[in-house]
Amino acid sequence: MSEKQQIIKRLLEMQKRFIAHEHAEGFSPDAYYHPQDGDPLLGYRDEYDALANKLIDIAHQEKGSKR
């Protein structure tokens, strides 16, 4: 599996986990933007953003374009 495919797979897994959490617990902007220790969303935004940016970089590299 290519790095791009692995990133996409991980992003989809993260989205499914987020949606399941949202359905079970509801959505709290405070918990999303300021998660506490032990919160299932702790580190979610940072990891998701890093993976999404890496995917964008790969797409630009494939097309020979720049950000």
N, C-alpha and C positions, 0 to 999 in steps of 0.2 A: 504494500500500500504506500502510495506516495505521501510526502509530507503534507501536501495540500489536502489530500483525502483524509488524512489523520486529523488535521485541524478541523475540517468540516464535520467529521464524525464527532469530535469532542464538543464543538459548538452546538450541534444538535442534541447531544446528551445533556449539555448544560441547560439548553432551552427547555427540554422535557422536564428536567429536575426543577427548574424555576416554576414552570407552569403547574406541576404537581404540588409544589409548596404553596403557590398562590391559591390553588383550589382548596387546599386543606386548611390554610391559615388566613387566607385573605391577603390583600396587598397593603403593606404599610410603607409609605415613602421613607419614613424614619429608619425602619429596619433595612430597607434597601440601600439607602445612602450612608447610614451610620450603624452597620451591624455590630452587635456586641459579641464578646467571646462566647463560643458555643452556638451561635446563630448559624443555621444552615446556609445563609447567604454571605457569611464572612469570607472575604476574598473573591467572591463571585465576580463582581464588577471588574476588578483588576485583571483577573485571569481572562475573562471574556474579552475585554478591551485589548489585551496583549495578543490574544489569538486572532481576533478580527483584524488588527493592524498587520500581523504577520501574513495573514491571508491576502490582504490588500497588496503588501509588498511582493508576494509571490505572483499575484495576477499582473502587476506592473512589469515584473521581470519577464514573465512569459510573453507579454505583448511588446516588450521593448520600450515601454513608456516610463515616465517619471511621475511621482506624486506632485 
